[in-house]
Amino acid sequence: MESFDLDGYETVWYKFKYFTKRSADFITKQLMDFKADYKAQVAAFSEISAIEIEKTGIEFDYIIRALGSNETTATRPNRVRSLCIAIHEGSGGTYSPLSVAKKRKTKSLKYLSRPERIAELEDVYYLTKGIDWNSLNILVVDDITTTGTTLEVIGKLIKDECPDAKLYGYCLAQTKKPEYAGVSNNEKDVEEYYRSVLSKYK
C-alpha cells in the first residue's frame, strides 16, 4: 500500500490509483464498477482491503466508515460497509457503524474544491453516543479519496472528543490527475493481483 499524511492521523493508506479521466486504465474502470455496486468488484476489492490492512500488523479496536452524500447514518448496506466488514473479519476490530452520523444529507463532493468541501462538511458529522476511544486504534474507512477532506473532518471530530485516540485511515484508492508523475495506469503487478482475486468472483 501507499500512504499520505493527514492532520490528526498516524497515516492514511490507499491501495489503488483512481485516474480522473476515463482512461484505458483497467483498475480505474473496475473502481467505477465498484462505485456502481457491481457484486464481483465489491467482493474483490473488499477481500484485497482486508488482506492489505492485515499486513499492517496493527490491531484495530474500532472500524468506522465515511458516509455518502445521501446518507445520514451508516445503517444501510453499501460498498464501503462491505470494505469495513471484510476488514473486521480479517483484523478482528469491531465495526461500529452507529458511532458517527451526519445532521443532514450533503452535496456530492465530486466537483467541489477543497475549500468548498470543507464548507459543505462543516459541523455536519457528529458522534452519536458517549465514547472513550482514548489510547485505542481507530480505523476510518472510505472508498476513494481526492483531498482527504471527509477523513479530516471525521478525524477532527474524534480527536476533539478523544484526543489520545490513535487514528488511521484506509481508502481503496486515491484520485490522481492524468498527468500524475507521467503515470496514467496502475502498476502491472497491482493489476495482476487484482485480476487474480476478481477471478474468484466472476
URZI-V200756 format. One record per pair of residues at least 24 apart in sequence whose C-alpha atoms are under 10 Angstrom apart, sorted by the first residue. I is the first residue (numbers start at 1). J is the second residue. Records with the same first field share a line. If there is no record, write none. Layout:
# URZI-V200756
I=J + J
This chain:
# URZI-V200756
1=49 + 52 + 53 + 55 + 56 + 170 + 172 + 173 + 190
2=173 + 174
3=169 + 170 + 171 + 174
4=148 + 169 + 174
5=148 + 169
6=147 + 148 + 149 + 151 + 152 + 155 + 168 + 169
7=148 + 151 + 152 + 153 + 155 + 156 + 167
8=151 + 152 + 153 + 154 + 155 + 156 + 157 + 158 + 159 + 163 + 165 + 166 + 167 + 168
9=138 + 139 + 140 + 151 + 152 + 155 + 156 + 159 + 165 + 166 + 167 + 168 + 169
10=137 + 166 + 167 + 168 + 169
11=166 + 167 + 168 + 169 + 170
12=139 + 140 + 141 + 148 + 151 + 167 + 168 + 169 + 170 + 171
13=52 + 53 + 56 + 141 + 168 + 169 + 170 + 171 + 172 + 173 + 174
14=49 + 52 + 53 + 142 + 143 + 144 + 145 + 169 + 170 + 171 + 172 + 173 + 174
15=45 + 48 + 49 + 52 + 53 + 170 + 171 + 172 + 173 + 174 + 186 + 190
16=45 + 144 + 171 + 172 + 173 + 174 + 175 + 176 + 185 + 186 + 187 + 190 + 191 + 194
17=144 + 145 + 172 + 173 + 174 + 175 + 176 + 177 + 183 + 184 + 185 + 186 + 187
18=144 + 145 + 146 + 172 + 173 + 174 + 175 + 176 + 177 + 178 + 184 + 185 + 186
19=173 + 174 + 175 + 176 + 177 + 178 + 179 + 180 + 183 + 184 + 185 + 186
20=146 + 175 + 176 + 177 + 178 + 179 + 184
21=176 + 177 + 178 + 184
22=178
23=178 + 184 + 185
24=184 + 185
25=184 + 185 + 186 + 187 + 191
26=185 + 186 + 191 + 195
27=173 + 185 + 186 + 187 + 190 + 191 + 192 + 194 + 195
28=173 + 175 + 184 + 185 + 186
30=194 + 195 + 198
31=143 + 144 + 172 + 173
34=79 + 80 + 143
35=78 + 79 + 80 + 143 + 144
36=79
37=78 + 79 + 80
38=79
39=79 + 201 + 202
40=197 + 198 + 199 + 200 + 201 + 202
41=79 + 194 + 197 + 198 + 199 + 201 + 202
42=78 + 79 + 80 + 82 + 83 + 198 + 201
43=79 + 82 + 83 + 86 + 197 + 198 + 200 + 201
44=83 + 194 + 195 + 196 + 197 + 198 + 199 + 200 + 201 + 202
45=79 + 82 + 83 + 86 + 143 + 172 + 194 + 197 + 198
46=79 + 80 + 81 + 82 + 83 + 84 + 85 + 86 + 87 + 172
47=82 + 83 + 85 + 86 + 87 + 89 + 90 + 194 + 197 + 198
48=83 + 86 + 87 + 172 + 193 + 194 + 197 + 198
49=82 + 83 + 84 + 86 + 87 + 90 + 170 + 171 + 172
50=83 + 84 + 85 + 86 + 87 + 88 + 89 + 90 + 91
51=86 + 87 + 90 + 91
52=87 + 90 + 170
53=86 + 87 + 88 + 90 + 91 + 139 + 170
54=87 + 88 + 90 + 91 + 92
55=91
56=91
57=91
58=91 + 93 + 137 + 139 + 168
59=91 + 92 + 93 + 136 + 137 + 138 + 139
60=87 + 88 + 91 + 92 + 93 + 94 + 95 + 136 + 137 + 138 + 139 + 166 + 167 + 168
61=88 + 91 + 92 + 93 + 94 + 95 + 96 + 133 + 135 + 136 + 137 + 138 + 139
62=88 + 92 + 93 + 94 + 95 + 96 + 97 + 99 + 133 + 136 + 137 + 138 + 139 + 140 + 167
63=87 + 88 + 91 + 92 + 93 + 94 + 95 + 96 + 97 + 99 + 137 + 138 + 139 + 140 + 141 + 168 + 169
64=93 + 94 + 95 + 96 + 97 + 98 + 99 + 100 + 138 + 139 + 140 + 141 + 142 + 154 + 169
65=95 + 96 + 97 + 98 + 99 + 100 + 101 + 139 + 140 + 141 + 142 + 143 + 151 + 154 + 169 + 170
66=97 + 100 + 101 + 102 + 125 + 140 + 141 + 142 + 143 + 150 + 151 + 153 + 154
67=97 + 100 + 101 + 102 + 105 + 106 + 125 + 141 + 142 + 150
68=102 + 105 + 106 + 107 + 108 + 109 + 142 + 143 + 150
69=102 + 104 + 105 + 106 + 107 + 108 + 109 + 110 + 121
70=102 + 104 + 105 + 106 + 107 + 108
71=101 + 102 + 103 + 104 + 105 + 106
72=100 + 101 + 102 + 103 + 104 + 105 + 106 + 124 + 125
73=97 + 98 + 99 + 100 + 101 + 102 + 103 + 104 + 105 + 125 + 128
74=98 + 99 + 100 + 101 + 102
75=101
79=142 + 143
80=141 + 142 + 143 + 144 + 171 + 172
81=141 + 142 + 143
83=141 + 142 + 143 + 170 + 171 + 172
84=139 + 140 + 141 + 142 + 170
87=139 + 141
93=137 + 138 + 139
94=138 + 139
95=139
98=127 + 128 + 129
99=126 + 127 + 128 + 129 + 130 + 131
100=125 + 126 + 127 + 128 + 129 + 154 + 157 + 158
101=125 + 126 + 127 + 128 + 154
102=126 + 127 + 128
109=146 + 149 + 150
110=145 + 146
113=147
114=146 + 147 + 148 + 149
115=149
117=147 + 148 + 149 + 150
118=149 + 150 + 152 + 153
121=149 + 150 + 153 + 154
122=153
123=153 + 157
124=153 + 154
125=150 + 153 + 154 + 157
126=153 + 154 + 157 + 158
127=154 + 157 + 158 + 161
130=161
131=158 + 161 + 162
132=158 + 161 + 162 + 163 + 164 + 165
133=158 + 159 + 161 + 162 + 163 + 164 + 165 + 166 + 167
134=158 + 159 + 161 + 162 + 163 + 164 + 165 + 166
135=162 + 163 + 164 + 165 + 166 + 167
136=162 + 164 + 165 + 166 + 167
137=164 + 165 + 166 + 167 + 168
138=165 + 166 + 167 + 168 + 169
139=166 + 167 + 168 + 169 + 170
140=167 + 168 + 169 + 170 + 171
141=168 + 169 + 170 + 171 + 172
142=169 + 170 + 171 + 172 + 173
143=170 + 171 + 172 + 173 + 174
144=170 + 171 + 172 + 173 + 174 + 175
145=170 + 171 + 172 + 173 + 174 + 175 + 176
146=171 + 173 + 174 + 175 + 176 + 177
147=174 + 175
148=174
